[in-house]
Amino acid sequence: MTVAGTAAALVLAGCAGGGLEQGGGESAAAGSLAESIDLSGASYTVGSKDFDEQLVLCEITIAALESVGAEVTPQCNVGGTEATRNALLAGDINVYWDYTGTAQVTFFGGAPIQDAEEQYQTVKATDLEQNQIEWLAPTEFNNTYAFAVLESQAEELNLNTLSDMAAYYNEGGTGPMCVESEYLVRDDGLPGLQETYGFQLPAGQPSVLETGAIYQATTDPATCLFGEVFTTDGRIPALDLRVLEDDQVYHPLYNAAPTMRSETFEQNPAVADVFAPISAALTDDVMLELNGQKSSDNIPERQVARDWLISEGFIGADEG
């Protein structure tokens, strides 16, 4: 799969989709990041994809850059993967967070690399050479695809792994599977999953739902017995869902990292030092907690991001 299309139109369409909680209020105050980094005079247009984790990462980026003196134009919630990547390539934004698995499989058409550092280095080198895009320090957290089942149903049906899910269908099980439209056709999505695990779905399946709707729908096994989810989504523990182990290691690793146009990076290479400690602090557990605050507790992403950055000492506490 390749990214194509007119970036400007996609950006406008994505932004028109709205739901933005960005801008307004005072810039983030200086904290520990500003003790050794000064980006006064630098300017960044910060974008993101359109789901909760990306909105939180976008606000983390805005606040971190503001705290070291940079001027920031927020453009969170550009749209899906294609729209946001195109916006970066076209220069409509110059920084956003993406995932190493997305780049390796979707952007570059490669096979997944099941070693996080090797995949990161491969993606970093390829994108710089082909597209003049820099990948800054990656996170420890891996927001990959998975399937979840309501905990009570998982206990009743003895479902622990994706092999168990495959066996359920191969033995005549008819419980509905729910996926998002992108997973239905992705190179690392449903077709490859069925081939790897050797199962077919009953006629009329899967059901295709909006990404955010799948989590709640999976609490009703008659609607979604198996729901496609992202592993760092905070609704998983909040809704008492069990993530099935990918025991044949089908899904790629999706470690997040800030991606930036090289021309922007080269103007102020010290920007890498802004993100390195932030990426190091974003573990699976931390991202689950931050996503849960946004997705389950309905705390605005700006507040989620800034409260966390303050708690880590990265920015000061007297921002607006």
JOPEBEL-V879777 format. One record per pair of residues at least 12 apart in sequence whose C-alpha atoms are under 6 Angstrom apart, sorted by the first residue. I is the first residue (numbers start at 1). J is the second residue. Records with the same first field share a line. If there is no record, write none. Layout:
I = J ; J
This chain:
1 = 106
2 = 107
3 = 82
7 = 86 ; 87
10 = 83
11 = 78
14 = 78 ; 79
15 = 78
25 = 320
26 = 319 ; 320
27 = 66
28 = 63 ; 66 ; 67 ; 319
29 = 67 ; 315 ; 316 ; 319
30 = 67 ; 315 ; 316
31 = 313 ; 314 ; 315 ; 316
32 = 313 ; 314
33 = 314
34 = 68
38 = 68
39 = 68 ; 69 ; 70
40 = 69 ; 70
42 = 70
43 = 70 ; 71 ; 72
44 = 72
45 = 72 ; 73 ; 74 ; 93 ; 94
46 = 74 ; 75 ; 93 ; 95 ; 96
47 = 75 ; 76 ; 93 ; 96
48 = 76 ; 77 ; 78 ; 96
49 = 77 ; 78 ; 79 ; 80 ; 84
50 = 77 ; 79 ; 80
53 = 291
56 = 301 ; 305
59 = 302 ; 305
60 = 305
94 = 260 ; 261
95 = 259 ; 260
96 = 258 ; 259
97 = 257 ; 258 ; 259
98 = 256 ; 257
99 = 254 ; 255 ; 256
100 = 120 ; 254 ; 255
101 = 252 ; 253 ; 254
112 = 252
132 = 262
133 = 260 ; 261 ; 262
134 = 259 ; 260 ; 262
135 = 258 ; 259
136 = 257 ; 258
137 = 257 ; 276
138 = 256 ; 257 ; 279
139 = 255 ; 256 ; 279 ; 280 ; 282
140 = 283
141 = 255 ; 283 ; 284
142 = 254 ; 255
143 = 230 ; 231 ; 232 ; 254
144 = 230 ; 231 ; 253 ; 254
145 = 229 ; 230
146 = 228 ; 229 ; 230
147 = 227 ; 228 ; 229 ; 243 ; 244
148 = 226 ; 227 ; 241 ; 242 ; 243 ; 244
149 = 226 ; 241 ; 242
150 = 219 ; 241
151 = 240 ; 241 ; 242
160 = 244
161 = 244 ; 245
162 = 244 ; 245 ; 246
166 = 199
170 = 199
175 = 225
176 = 224 ; 225
177 = 206 ; 224 ; 225 ; 226 ; 227
178 = 206 ; 207 ; 208 ; 224 ; 227
179 = 208 ; 228
180 = 208 ; 209 ; 210 ; 211
181 = 208
214 = 227
232 = 288
233 = 288 ; 291
234 = 288 ; 291 ; 292
235 = 292 ; 296
